[in-house]
Amino acid sequence: MTPLDRARNSWGWLRAHPTVADGALALGVFTVMLCVAMMNPYGPAAQHGPMVWSTRTPGALSLVLMPLAAATLAFRRRAPLPVLWATGLLSFVELLFSEPRAPVAMAAVCALYTVAARTDRPTAWRVGLLTMTALTGAAMLAGPMPWYTQENLGIFAWTGMAAAAGDAVRSRRAFVDAIRERAERAERTREEEARRRVAEERLRIARDLHDVVAHHIALVNVQAGVAAHLMDRRPDQAKEALAHVREASRSALGELRATVGLLRQSGDPEAPVEPTSGLDRLEELADTFRHAGLRVEVARGDQGSRPPAAVDLAAYRIIQEALTNVRKHAGGRARAEVSVVRVGPHIEVTVLDDGSRAARAEAAADPAAPPDPALPSQAGPDRSDQRTRPDPSGHQDQPGGGHGLLGMRERATALGGVLTAGPRYGGGFRVHAILPVKTRTGHGAGETEEPP
Protein backbone atom coordinates (compact mmCIF):
# COMPACT_ATOMS: atom_id res chain seq x y z
CA MET A 1 0.00 0.00 0.00
CA THR A 2 1.39 3.37 -0.99
CA PRO A 3 1.61 6.33 1.40
CA LEU A 4 -1.14 8.05 -0.54
CA ASP A 5 -3.45 5.06 -0.04
CA ARG A 6 -2.67 4.99 3.66
CA ALA A 7 -3.42 8.70 3.90
CA ARG A 8 -6.74 8.19 2.13
CA ASN A 9 -7.67 5.35 4.47
CA SER A 10 -6.77 7.43 7.51
CA TRP A 11 -8.80 10.37 6.22
CA GLY A 12 -11.77 8.10 5.57
CA TRP A 13 -11.51 6.66 9.07
CA LEU A 14 -11.45 10.15 10.60
CA ARG A 15 -14.51 11.16 8.57
CA ALA A 16 -16.30 8.09 9.90
CA HIS A 17 -15.35 9.04 13.52
CA PRO A 18 -15.91 12.82 13.81
CA THR A 19 -15.54 12.88 17.60
CA VAL A 20 -12.02 11.47 17.38
CA ALA A 21 -11.18 13.94 14.61
CA ASP A 22 -12.42 16.89 16.66
CA GLY A 23 -10.46 15.68 19.67
CA ALA A 24 -7.32 15.46 17.56
CA LEU A 25 -7.97 18.97 16.22
CA ALA A 26 -8.37 20.30 19.76
CA LEU A 27 -5.08 18.70 20.81
CA GLY A 28 -3.31 20.11 17.76
CA VAL A 29 -4.68 23.61 18.30
CA PHE A 30 -3.61 23.54 21.97
CA THR A 31 -0.12 22.42 20.96
CA VAL A 32 0.22 25.24 18.43
CA MET A 33 -1.14 27.83 20.88
CA LEU A 34 1.29 26.69 23.55
CA CYS A 35 4.27 26.81 21.19
CA VAL A 36 3.39 30.27 19.88
CA ALA A 37 2.77 31.57 23.42
CA MET A 38 6.29 30.49 24.45
CA MET A 39 7.98 32.28 21.51
CA ASN A 40 8.90 35.96 21.78
CA PRO A 41 9.70 37.71 18.48
CA TYR A 42 10.57 40.91 20.33
CA GLY A 43 13.68 39.95 22.25
CA PRO A 44 16.26 42.40 23.65
CA ALA A 45 18.32 42.34 20.46
CA ALA A 46 15.31 43.27 18.36
CA GLN A 47 15.49 46.84 19.68
CA HIS A 48 18.91 47.51 18.13
CA GLY A 49 18.97 45.15 15.12
CA PRO A 50 17.11 42.44 13.20
CA MET A 51 14.31 40.42 14.82
CA VAL A 52 15.60 37.78 17.18
CA TRP A 53 13.33 34.99 18.40
CA SER A 54 13.51 34.03 22.07
CA THR A 55 11.43 32.11 24.56
CA ARG A 56 9.14 33.41 27.20
CA THR A 57 6.83 32.12 29.91
CA PRO A 58 3.09 32.50 29.23
CA GLY A 59 1.03 34.25 31.86
CA ALA A 60 -1.08 32.32 34.35
CA LEU A 61 -4.34 33.50 32.75
CA SER A 62 -3.16 32.35 29.32
CA LEU A 63 -2.24 28.93 30.68
CA VAL A 64 -5.83 28.60 31.94
CA LEU A 65 -7.57 30.01 28.88
CA MET A 66 -5.63 28.04 26.22
CA PRO A 67 -6.66 24.51 27.33
CA LEU A 68 -10.23 25.64 27.95
CA ALA A 69 -10.55 27.14 24.45
CA ALA A 70 -8.90 24.12 22.81
CA ALA A 71 -11.06 21.63 24.74
CA THR A 72 -14.19 23.48 23.62
CA LEU A 73 -13.31 22.66 19.99
CA ALA A 74 -13.98 18.98 20.66
CA PHE A 75 -17.71 19.83 20.49
CA ARG A 76 -17.60 22.13 17.45
CA ARG A 77 -19.70 19.83 15.20
CA ARG A 78 -22.32 19.06 17.83
CA ALA A 79 -22.94 22.72 18.77
CA PRO A 80 -21.17 25.10 16.36
CA LEU A 81 -22.66 28.37 17.61
CA PRO A 82 -22.24 27.71 21.38
CA VAL A 83 -18.64 26.67 20.76
CA LEU A 84 -18.02 29.90 18.82
CA TRP A 85 -19.52 32.01 21.62
CA ALA A 86 -17.43 30.19 24.23
CA THR A 87 -14.14 30.48 22.33
CA GLY A 88 -14.91 34.08 21.37
CA LEU A 89 -15.55 34.97 25.00
CA LEU A 90 -12.31 33.30 26.14
CA SER A 91 -10.38 35.07 23.39
CA PHE A 92 -11.96 38.41 24.32
CA VAL A 93 -10.96 37.95 27.96
CA GLU A 94 -7.41 37.00 26.94
CA LEU A 95 -7.03 40.06 24.70
CA LEU A 96 -8.24 42.40 27.48
CA PHE A 97 -6.54 41.05 30.57
CA SER A 98 -3.60 38.79 29.65
CA GLU A 99 -0.01 39.98 29.37
CA PRO A 100 1.91 38.73 27.47
CA ARG A 101 -0.76 37.70 25.02
CA ALA A 102 -1.28 34.10 23.89
CA PRO A 103 -2.99 33.07 20.61
CA VAL A 104 -6.25 31.98 22.24
CA ALA A 105 -8.05 33.58 19.30
CA MET A 106 -6.90 30.62 17.20
CA ALA A 107 -9.68 28.54 18.77
CA ALA A 108 -12.24 31.21 17.88
CA VAL A 109 -10.98 31.19 14.27
CA CYS A 110 -11.50 27.40 14.05
CA ALA A 111 -14.97 27.70 15.60
CA LEU A 112 -15.89 30.50 13.18
CA TYR A 113 -14.86 28.31 10.23
CA THR A 114 -17.10 25.51 11.53
CA VAL A 115 -20.09 27.84 11.89
CA ALA A 116 -19.62 29.19 8.35
CA ALA A 117 -19.27 25.66 6.93
CA ARG A 118 -22.35 24.27 8.70
CA THR A 119 -24.89 27.11 8.61
CA ASP A 120 -26.39 29.24 5.87
CA ARG A 121 -24.57 32.17 4.29
CA PRO A 122 -26.46 35.04 6.01
CA THR A 123 -25.86 33.52 9.43
CA ALA A 124 -22.20 32.89 8.65
CA TRP A 125 -21.54 36.43 7.54
CA ARG A 126 -23.43 38.05 10.41
CA VAL A 127 -21.64 35.94 13.01
CA GLY A 128 -18.30 36.37 11.23
CA LEU A 129 -18.64 40.17 11.12
CA LEU A 130 -19.56 40.30 14.81
CA THR A 131 -16.63 38.05 15.80
CA MET A 132 -14.19 39.96 13.61
CA THR A 133 -15.27 43.33 15.02
CA ALA A 134 -15.24 42.26 18.66
CA LEU A 135 -11.85 40.52 18.65
CA THR A 136 -10.08 43.06 16.45
CA GLY A 137 -11.49 45.96 18.44
CA ALA A 138 -10.40 44.41 21.73
CA ALA A 139 -6.91 43.73 20.38
CA MET A 140 -6.46 47.27 19.03
CA LEU A 141 -7.88 49.12 22.03
CA ALA A 142 -6.56 47.12 24.98
CA GLY A 143 -3.12 46.01 23.84
CA PRO A 144 0.17 47.60 24.93
CA MET A 145 1.32 47.96 21.30
CA PRO A 146 -0.01 50.41 18.66
CA TRP A 147 -3.29 49.46 17.02
CA TYR A 148 -1.69 48.99 13.59
CA THR A 149 0.75 46.26 14.61
CA GLN A 150 0.72 43.03 12.60
CA GLU A 151 -0.64 40.98 15.51
CA ASN A 152 -3.80 43.11 15.67
CA LEU A 153 -4.24 43.15 11.89
CA GLY A 154 -3.59 39.40 11.86
CA ILE A 155 -6.67 38.78 14.04
CA PHE A 156 -8.75 40.78 11.56
CA ALA A 157 -7.35 38.83 8.60
CA TRP A 158 -7.62 35.38 10.16
CA THR A 159 -11.23 35.81 11.27
CA GLY A 160 -12.23 37.10 7.83
CA MET A 161 -10.46 34.23 6.05
CA ALA A 162 -12.06 31.68 8.38
CA ALA A 163 -15.55 32.94 7.56
CA ALA A 164 -14.79 33.03 3.82
CA ALA A 165 -13.20 29.56 3.82
CA GLY A 166 -16.11 28.04 5.74
CA ASP A 167 -18.63 29.59 3.35
CA ALA A 168 -16.68 28.27 0.36
CA VAL A 169 -16.59 24.76 1.83
CA ARG A 170 -20.33 24.90 2.52
CA SER A 171 -21.05 26.05 -1.04
CA ARG A 172 -18.89 23.27 -2.48
CA ARG A 173 -20.60 20.64 -0.34
CA ALA A 174 -24.02 21.90 -1.41
CA PHE A 175 -22.92 21.83 -5.06
CA VAL A 176 -21.58 18.28 -4.77
CA ASP A 177 -24.73 17.13 -2.97
CA ALA A 178 -26.89 18.69 -5.68
CA ILE A 179 -24.89 16.94 -8.40
CA ARG A 180 -25.13 13.63 -6.54
CA GLU A 181 -28.88 14.08 -6.05
CA ARG A 182 -29.38 14.86 -9.74
CA ALA A 183 -27.32 11.83 -10.70
CA GLU A 184 -29.33 9.58 -8.39
CA ARG A 185 -32.60 11.04 -9.67
CA ALA A 186 -31.46 10.53 -13.26
CA GLU A 187 -30.49 6.94 -12.46
CA ARG A 188 -33.88 6.27 -10.90
CA THR A 189 -35.56 7.89 -13.88
CA ARG A 190 -33.55 5.72 -16.29
CA GLU A 191 -34.45 2.59 -14.35
CA GLU A 192 -38.14 3.52 -14.27
CA GLU A 193 -38.07 4.34 -17.97
CA ALA A 194 -36.37 1.03 -18.73
CA ARG A 195 -38.98 -0.87 -16.68
CA ARG A 196 -41.77 1.03 -18.42
CA ARG A 197 -40.36 0.27 -21.87
CA VAL A 198 -39.94 -3.40 -20.97
CA ALA A 199 -43.55 -3.57 -19.77
CA GLU A 200 -44.80 -1.86 -22.93
CA GLU A 201 -42.76 -4.19 -25.12
CA ARG A 202 -44.06 -7.26 -23.28
CA LEU A 203 -47.62 -6.00 -23.67
CA ARG A 204 -47.11 -5.35 -27.38
CA ILE A 205 -45.65 -8.81 -27.99
CA ALA A 206 -48.47 -10.36 -25.98
CA ARG A 207 -51.01 -8.55 -28.16
CA ASP A 208 -49.28 -9.73 -31.34
CA LEU A 209 -49.13 -13.31 -30.12
CA HIS A 210 -52.79 -13.22 -29.12
CA ASP A 211 -53.86 -11.82 -32.47
CA VAL A 212 -51.84 -14.33 -34.48
CA VAL A 213 -52.78 -17.38 -32.42
CA ALA A 214 -56.46 -16.49 -31.98
CA HIS A 215 -56.95 -15.75 -35.66
CA HIS A 216 -55.26 -18.79 -37.12
CA ILE A 217 -56.35 -21.29 -34.49
CA ALA A 218 -59.96 -20.19 -34.94
CA LEU A 219 -59.68 -20.79 -38.68
CA VAL A 220 -57.99 -24.17 -38.14
CA ASN A 221 -60.74 -25.16 -35.73
CA VAL A 222 -63.48 -24.25 -38.18
CA GLN A 223 -61.87 -25.96 -41.17
CA ALA A 224 -61.07 -29.07 -39.14
CA GLY A 225 -64.71 -29.31 -38.05
CA VAL A 226 -65.89 -28.94 -41.65
CA ALA A 227 -63.44 -31.59 -42.84
CA ALA A 228 -64.55 -34.04 -40.14
CA HIS A 229 -68.19 -33.53 -41.13
CA LEU A 230 -67.60 -33.96 -44.88
CA MET A 231 -64.97 -36.68 -44.76
CA ASP A 232 -67.40 -39.56 -45.55
CA ARG A 233 -69.99 -37.86 -47.78
CA ARG A 234 -67.93 -35.22 -49.63
CA PRO A 235 -64.26 -36.19 -49.55
CA ASP A 236 -63.29 -33.57 -52.14
CA GLN A 237 -64.62 -30.75 -50.00
CA ALA A 238 -63.01 -32.33 -46.94
CA LYS A 239 -59.64 -32.33 -48.71
CA GLU A 240 -60.13 -28.68 -49.60
CA ALA A 241 -60.91 -27.87 -45.96
CA LEU A 242 -57.77 -29.74 -44.85
CA ALA A 243 -55.75 -27.78 -47.41
CA HIS A 244 -57.04 -24.57 -45.80
CA VAL A 245 -56.06 -25.98 -42.41
CA ARG A 246 -52.56 -26.56 -43.69
CA GLU A 247 -52.35 -23.07 -45.19
CA ALA A 248 -53.65 -21.46 -41.97
CA SER A 249 -51.16 -23.39 -39.82
CA ARG A 250 -48.31 -22.41 -42.17
CA SER A 251 -49.34 -18.75 -41.94
CA ALA A 252 -49.58 -19.01 -38.15
CA LEU A 253 -46.06 -20.47 -37.94
CA GLY A 254 -44.73 -17.72 -40.20
CA GLU A 255 -46.26 -14.90 -38.15
CA LEU A 256 -45.19 -16.51 -34.89
CA ARG A 257 -41.66 -16.77 -36.22
CA ALA A 258 -41.73 -13.11 -37.21
CA THR A 259 -43.12 -12.06 -33.81
CA VAL A 260 -40.64 -14.11 -31.81
CA GLY A 261 -37.88 -12.79 -34.05
CA LEU A 262 -38.43 -9.36 -32.51
CA LEU A 263 -36.77 -10.70 -29.36
CA ARG A 264 -33.52 -11.45 -31.21
CA GLN A 265 -30.52 -9.18 -30.98
CA SER A 266 -29.99 -6.66 -33.74
CA GLY A 267 -27.79 -7.98 -36.51
CA ASP A 268 -28.82 -11.58 -35.89
CA PRO A 269 -28.60 -13.34 -39.27
CA GLU A 270 -31.58 -15.49 -38.33
CA ALA A 271 -33.82 -12.50 -37.64
CA PRO A 272 -36.87 -12.42 -39.92
CA VAL A 273 -36.81 -10.10 -42.92
CA GLU A 274 -40.43 -10.58 -43.98
CA PRO A 275 -42.34 -7.27 -44.04
CA THR A 276 -44.73 -6.59 -41.19
CA SER A 277 -48.42 -7.18 -41.75
CA GLY A 278 -50.36 -4.11 -42.81
CA LEU A 279 -53.37 -2.84 -44.72
CA ASP A 280 -51.72 -3.80 -48.01
CA ARG A 281 -52.44 -7.42 -47.01
CA LEU A 282 -56.06 -6.75 -46.12
CA GLU A 283 -57.45 -8.66 -49.12
CA GLU A 284 -55.27 -11.62 -48.28
CA LEU A 285 -56.63 -11.53 -44.73
CA ALA A 286 -60.20 -11.36 -46.00
CA ASP A 287 -59.57 -14.36 -48.29
CA THR A 288 -58.52 -16.50 -45.32
CA PHE A 289 -61.89 -15.84 -43.70
CA ARG A 290 -63.73 -16.39 -46.97
CA HIS A 291 -62.11 -19.81 -47.22
CA ALA A 292 -63.50 -20.50 -43.74
CA GLY A 293 -67.00 -19.72 -44.98
CA LEU A 294 -67.33 -16.17 -43.64
CA ARG A 295 -68.70 -13.69 -46.16
CA VAL A 296 -66.47 -10.63 -45.99
CA GLU A 297 -66.83 -7.43 -47.98
CA VAL A 298 -63.98 -4.93 -47.99
CA ALA A 299 -64.32 -1.24 -48.86
CA ARG A 300 -61.25 0.99 -49.05
CA GLY A 301 -61.33 4.75 -49.03
CA ASP A 302 -57.74 5.41 -48.08
CA GLN A 303 -56.01 4.99 -51.42
CA GLY A 304 -53.38 7.56 -52.27
CA SER A 305 -51.64 7.58 -48.87
CA ARG A 306 -49.88 5.07 -46.69
CA PRO A 307 -50.05 5.52 -42.91
CA PRO A 308 -47.02 5.07 -40.65
CA ALA A 309 -45.97 1.51 -39.90
CA ALA A 310 -47.41 1.58 -36.36
CA VAL A 311 -50.82 2.78 -37.56
CA ASP A 312 -50.74 0.36 -40.50
CA LEU A 313 -50.06 -2.62 -38.24
CA ALA A 314 -52.62 -1.52 -35.60
CA ALA A 315 -55.38 -1.16 -38.21
CA TYR A 316 -54.57 -4.57 -39.66
CA ARG A 317 -54.58 -6.26 -36.23
CA ILE A 318 -57.84 -4.59 -35.22
CA ILE A 319 -59.52 -5.84 -38.39
CA GLN A 320 -58.01 -9.30 -37.90
CA GLU A 321 -59.23 -9.57 -34.31
CA ALA A 322 -62.68 -8.20 -35.18
CA LEU A 323 -63.15 -10.71 -38.02
CA THR A 324 -61.89 -13.51 -35.77
CA ASN A 325 -64.53 -12.56 -33.19
CA VAL A 326 -67.17 -12.55 -35.93
CA ARG A 327 -66.15 -16.04 -37.00
CA LYS A 328 -66.04 -17.31 -33.42
CA HIS A 329 -69.26 -15.78 -32.13
CA ALA A 330 -71.48 -15.18 -35.17
CA GLY A 331 -70.46 -18.23 -37.20
CA GLY A 332 -69.30 -18.77 -40.74
CA ARG A 333 -72.72 -17.95 -42.24
CA ALA A 334 -72.65 -14.41 -40.90
CA ARG A 335 -71.82 -11.47 -43.14
CA ALA A 336 -69.04 -9.04 -42.24
CA GLU A 337 -68.29 -5.64 -43.74
CA VAL A 338 -64.88 -4.01 -43.42
CA SER A 339 -64.27 -0.38 -44.32
CA VAL A 340 -61.07 1.65 -44.11
CA VAL A 341 -61.56 5.36 -44.78
CA ARG A 342 -59.23 8.35 -44.58
CA VAL A 343 -61.01 11.23 -42.82
CA GLY A 344 -58.79 14.29 -42.47
CA PRO A 345 -55.85 13.53 -40.17
CA HIS A 346 -57.33 10.19 -39.11
CA ILE A 347 -58.00 6.73 -40.50
CA GLU A 348 -61.33 5.21 -39.51
CA VAL A 349 -61.62 1.43 -39.43
CA THR A 350 -65.07 -0.15 -39.12
CA VAL A 351 -66.01 -3.83 -38.93
CA LEU A 352 -69.73 -4.75 -38.95
CA ASP A 353 -71.52 -8.10 -38.89
CA ASP A 354 -75.16 -9.14 -38.92
CA GLY A 355 -74.82 -11.45 -35.93
CA SER A 356 -75.55 -15.11 -35.29
CA ARG A 357 -79.33 -14.71 -35.70
CA ALA A 358 -79.01 -14.49 -39.48
CA ALA A 359 -76.50 -17.33 -39.48
CA ARG A 360 -78.86 -19.53 -37.45
CA ALA A 361 -81.74 -18.72 -39.78
CA GLU A 362 -79.67 -19.80 -42.80
CA ALA A 363 -78.52 -22.93 -40.99
CA ALA A 364 -82.13 -23.83 -40.24
CA ALA A 365 -83.06 -23.27 -43.90
CA ASP A 366 -80.21 -25.52 -45.14
CA PRO A 367 -80.04 -28.59 -42.87
CA ALA A 368 -77.72 -30.39 -45.29
CA ALA A 369 -74.96 -27.85 -44.78
CA PRO A 370 -72.07 -28.77 -42.47
CA PRO A 371 -72.51 -27.65 -38.86
CA ASP A 372 -70.80 -24.47 -37.72
CA PRO A 373 -68.82 -24.90 -34.47
CA ALA A 374 -69.37 -21.23 -33.62
CA LEU A 375 -73.17 -21.50 -33.59
CA PRO A 376 -75.09 -22.77 -30.56
CA SER A 377 -77.50 -25.63 -30.80
CA GLN A 378 -80.75 -24.98 -32.66
CA ALA A 379 -82.73 -25.68 -29.52
CA GLY A 380 -80.33 -23.89 -27.21
CA PRO A 381 -80.56 -20.32 -26.01
CA ASP A 382 -79.47 -17.40 -28.15
CA ARG A 383 -75.94 -16.29 -27.28
CA SER A 384 -75.48 -13.77 -30.03
CA ASP A 385 -74.57 -11.06 -27.55
CA GLN A 386 -71.84 -12.92 -25.69
CA ARG A 387 -69.18 -10.56 -27.03
CA THR A 388 -70.77 -7.74 -25.08
CA ARG A 389 -70.52 -9.29 -21.64
CA PRO A 390 -68.22 -7.18 -19.46
CA ASP A 391 -65.17 -8.86 -18.05
CA PRO A 392 -63.92 -8.17 -14.50
CA SER A 393 -61.57 -5.42 -15.75
CA GLY A 394 -64.50 -3.38 -17.01
CA HIS A 395 -63.99 -4.11 -20.69
CA GLN A 396 -66.52 -5.89 -22.81
CA ASP A 397 -65.20 -9.11 -24.14
CA GLN A 398 -66.04 -12.73 -24.61
CA PRO A 399 -66.87 -14.95 -21.62
CA GLY A 400 -63.98 -16.50 -19.83
CA GLY A 401 -61.82 -13.39 -19.64
CA GLY A 402 -60.61 -13.12 -23.26
CA HIS A 403 -58.39 -10.26 -24.31
CA GLY A 404 -59.59 -9.52 -27.85
CA LEU A 405 -61.45 -6.24 -27.36
CA LEU A 406 -59.05 -5.19 -24.61
CA GLY A 407 -56.10 -5.68 -26.94
CA MET A 408 -57.79 -3.69 -29.70
CA ARG A 409 -58.46 -0.81 -27.33
CA GLU A 410 -54.86 -0.86 -26.12
CA ARG A 411 -53.57 -0.71 -29.69
CA ALA A 412 -55.75 2.31 -30.49
CA THR A 413 -54.96 4.10 -27.22
CA ALA A 414 -51.21 3.57 -27.63
CA LEU A 415 -51.35 5.56 -30.90
CA GLY A 416 -53.53 8.33 -29.47
CA GLY A 417 -56.71 6.98 -31.06
CA VAL A 418 -59.98 5.60 -29.76
CA LEU A 419 -61.91 2.37 -30.28
CA THR A 420 -65.55 1.63 -29.57
CA ALA A 421 -67.25 -1.74 -29.75
CA GLY A 422 -70.79 -2.84 -29.06
CA PRO A 423 -73.92 -4.56 -30.39
CA ARG A 424 -75.84 -3.10 -33.31
CA TYR A 425 -79.50 -2.29 -33.25
CA GLY A 426 -81.35 -5.25 -34.79
CA GLY A 427 -78.52 -7.74 -34.21
CA GLY A 428 -74.84 -8.04 -34.94
CA PHE A 429 -71.80 -6.25 -33.65
CA ARG A 430 -69.83 -3.12 -34.57
CA VAL A 431 -66.15 -2.30 -34.01
CA HIS A 432 -65.08 1.24 -34.87
CA ALA A 433 -61.54 2.62 -34.48
CA ILE A 434 -60.23 6.12 -35.16
CA LEU A 435 -56.44 6.18 -35.56
CA PRO A 436 -54.34 9.34 -36.11
CA VAL A 437 -52.15 9.37 -39.19
CA LYS A 438 -49.38 11.13 -37.24
CA THR A 439 -48.46 8.97 -34.26
CA ARG A 440 -46.89 10.14 -31.04
CA THR A 441 -43.26 9.31 -30.33
CA GLY A 442 -41.09 9.50 -27.24
CA HIS A 443 -39.55 12.85 -28.30
CA GLY A 444 -42.80 14.54 -29.11
CA ALA A 445 -42.30 14.44 -32.89
CA GLY A 446 -44.81 12.56 -34.96
CA GLU A 447 -44.18 10.16 -37.76
CA THR A 448 -45.53 11.41 -41.04
CA GLU A 449 -47.44 9.41 -43.56
CA GLU A 450 -45.51 7.78 -46.33
CA PRO A 451 -46.19 8.32 -50.01
CA PRO A 452 -47.87 5.42 -51.81
ABEGO torsion letter per residue (X at the ends): XBAAAAAAAAAAAAAABAAAAAAAAAAAAAAAAAAAAABBABBAAAAABBBBBBBBBBBAAAAAAAAAAAAAAAAAAABAAAAAAAAAAAAAAAAAABOBBBBAAAAAAAAAAAAAAABBAAAAAAAAAAAAAAAAAAAAAABABBAABAAAAAAAAAAAAAAAAAAAAAAAAAAAAAAAAAAAAAAAAAAAAAAAAAAAAAAAAAAAAAAAAAAAAAAAAAAAAAAAAAAAABAAAAAAAAAAAAAAAAAAAAAAAAAAAAABBBGBAABBABBBBBAAAAAAAAAAAAAAGBBBBBBBAABGBBBBAAAAAAAAAAAAAAAAAAAAAAEAABBBBBBBBBBEABBBBBBBBAEAAAAAAAAAABAABBBBAABBBAABBBAAAAAABBBAAGBBBBBGGBAAAAAAAAAAAAAGBBBBBEBBBGEEBBBBBBBBABBBBAAGBBBBBBBX
